[in-house]
């Protein structure tokens, strides 16, 4: 026998994170050894009503039950044969087991398929926004390669084809390319892709590879027509004089201005803000995207405090009415609600810009760009601004700014008050 106890059996993976829209769950080959559990998807799905959880097979009365159960038995039998032949009396190696079990080696996983694996990983970590981004990325990949492609076919020529397809449809695809590059790096870490074949430009292995930076200057007429990335000081002053026409307009503007006054805090962090997070006029939080935050807390300007006082109520656990009590219990539903809320802010911004004579429109994320641009133009030093933006690459600054540089933090915050 093997040097450790190993179990192999087919079961339904009944978890909300893998549930399909039609209500079905994936059937998996579950491998357990040394207190470790891995699940290999079989590409077969079943609804709860059709699955017998005791015998781990399709119930009687299900159309094609005999054929389906036979297929599952064959998979389980093949898995046991592979185990008995290669691991009986030997240390068990899951990666090697998959290589022997599958027709293609485990490292020959498709690019889109791997993107969905990354999506699932982010979802397990509660990072629903990142999870959605890789779900969308997988769909974009399949538009170019409907049958998916292996990483050995993930070349600079394929990237050029990907770019041509999307730019011809008015999509600059900078975000897509950034995520594709990150996806390749993740595949290298998992030893699914070879770092020496990285098609993206880098000084070590491919100095003449695909250059993402060119997309930053690419002009695409059809995409985000009129969107204002960062408002000028004059536009900000004009927007501040606008009187909301409805309570909802007031709410959406308050959330936008609060983000601005707090140096572009993202909507996810604002949505989960509570009074318990505020101490001595400072907001203590860690940015959901990077886990970075000021050790002394971020100072709350008087303008931001006025917004808190106006929007908070006693019967709500959060300060802002973005997430609701009793709902949005899982990360995915929260992310969807927050995304929809950002859409409402964008629609409101378009109407307001038309009324006050600003050409184009701003979005929620414009608050982040506008606050940073204004502070830099008014003389704030770059390190302090980066620190207030909760940048991960400048996380070590917190060791100093949290103590000696606190005066710079306060000064930079004051610049956002738009004093004439």
Order of alpha helices (4+ residues) and beta strands (2+ residues): beta-beta-beta-beta-beta-alpha-alpha-alpha-alpha-alpha-alpha-beta-alpha-alpha-alpha-beta-beta-beta-alpha-alpha-beta-alpha-alpha-alpha-alpha
